[in-house]
Amino acid sequence: MALLAPRDDLAQLEVGSTQSERHSNQNTSSAVMAQRIEPANSADLFPTPPWATRALVEWISSQDVRVWEQSVWEPAAGLGHMSNTLAEFFNTTEASDAYPYGHHHWLWDFIADDHRTDQRWVADWIITNPPFKLAEEFCRIAIRRANIGVAMLVRTTFLEGVGRHRDLFSITPPTYVLQFTERVPMHRGRLEERGSTATSYCWLVWIKSDNSQETKLRWLPPCRKRLERPEDYRGAI
Ligand SMILES: C[S@@+](CC[C@H](N)C(=O)[O-])C[C@H]1O[C@@H](n2cnc3c(N)ncnc32)[C@H](O)[C@@H]1O
């Protein structure tokens, strides 16, 4: 089943991909990457190394969250590095992006299409690495749309900002800040096994049933070596 659909057809399509459909979709990922189209205005395409997503899901699972029974929507899927990794754990995984990179995700602008009421765009979790310039808006929409929780991979400096505090964090503080102790190398338009970065990243996690309005800081201990797999980089661009 091809998951890329013309925008106007989205409402008529089936909800979610099952585990077996998902595995066949995953098998096409390198072909998808080979044929991707680089949109002129996709300046914020930074693929996430799979180990950084595994670190999140491992942590969520340690909090008694039964991810294997739950659904997840990756709404800025890019080349699929995060959505394919989420699919290793969740029962159902949806992937979408505003730009067509191939046949592994739906076309859906997470901001501009938010007014649409298609029931299929409901998920237990919304998890992504949002485009930097739209990250605040992504958080707001995801918090409203997700049933159980939201996780956003952001630069740690995202925690700063008077406007962001006023409009986002003071109203809906994240339940957890999961600070990476290792650097998570991310490069524009490509995944690099031996990449480096001077940027610090963290996961912001909102658990919707937690009404404490208190943000708890946790560190993600070194885990790259344990969670990284050689095949993560096979065919990577
Ligand atoms: C930082 S990349 C993350 C890619 C992927 N989540 C990953 O981690 O490998 C941001 C992605 O957001 C997409 N994007 C930009 N604006 C968007 C929008 N309004 N709605 C949905 N996706 C958008 C870009 O095309 C790009 O794929």
The ligand as a Tripos MOL2 file, in Angstrom:
@<TRIPOS>MOLECULE
LIG
   27    29     1     0     0
SMALL
NO_CHARGES

@<TRIPOS>ATOM
      1 C1         13.8790   18.5560   11.2530 C.3       1 LIG1
      2 S1         13.1400   17.7080    9.9030 S.3       1 LIG1
      3 C2         12.6540   16.2350   10.6940 C.3       1 LIG1
      4 C3         12.5620   15.0290    9.8140 C.3       1 LIG1
      5 C4         12.1750   13.7420   10.5480 C.3       1 LIG1
      6 N1         11.1750   14.0160   11.5760 N.3       1 LIG1
      7 C5         13.3760   13.1250   11.2090 C.2       1 LIG1
      8 O1         13.5710   13.4200   12.3780 O.co2     1 LIG1
      9 O2         14.1160   12.3980   10.5690 O.co2     1 LIG1
     10 C6         11.6320   18.6690    9.7500 C.3       1 LIG1
     11 C7         10.6350   18.1750    8.7250 C.3       1 LIG1
     12 O3          9.4870   19.0160    8.8120 O.3       1 LIG1
     13 C8          8.8840   19.1070    7.5430 C.3       1 LIG1
     14 N2          7.9760   20.2540    7.5610 N.ar      1 LIG1
     15 C9          8.2740   21.5760    7.4180 C.ar      1 LIG1
     16 N3          7.1530   22.3100    7.5410 N.ar      1 LIG1
     17 C10         6.1310   21.4280    7.7810 C.ar      1 LIG1
     18 C11         4.7270   21.5760    7.9950 C.ar      1 LIG1
     19 N4          4.1380   22.7890    8.0070 N.pl3     1 LIG1
     20 N5          3.9920   20.4750    8.1990 N.ar      1 LIG1
     21 C12         4.5590   19.2410    8.1770 C.ar      1 LIG1
     22 N6          5.8740   19.0420    7.9760 N.ar      1 LIG1
     23 C13         6.6560   20.1160    7.7800 C.ar      1 LIG1
     24 C14        10.0840   19.2170    6.5960 C.3       1 LIG1
     25 O4          9.7320   18.8560    5.2870 O.3       1 LIG1
     26 C15        11.0580   18.2290    7.2540 C.3       1 LIG1
     27 O5         10.8830   16.9520    6.6970 O.3       1 LIG1
@<TRIPOS>BOND
     1     1     2 1
     2     2     3 1
     3     2    10 1
     4     3     4 1
     5     4     5 1
     6     5     6 1
     7     5     7 1
     8     7     8 2
     9     7     9 1
    10    10    11 1
    11    11    12 1
    12    11    26 1
    13    12    13 1
    14    13    14 1
    15    13    24 1
    16    14    15 ar
    17    14    23 ar
    18    15    16 ar
    19    16    17 ar
    20    17    18 ar
    21    17    23 ar
    22    18    19 1
    23    18    20 ar
    24    20    21 ar
    25    21    22 ar
    26    22    23 ar
    27    24    25 1
    28    24    26 1
    29    26    27 1
@<TRIPOS>SUBSTRUCTURE
     1 LIG1         1 GROUP 0 **** ****
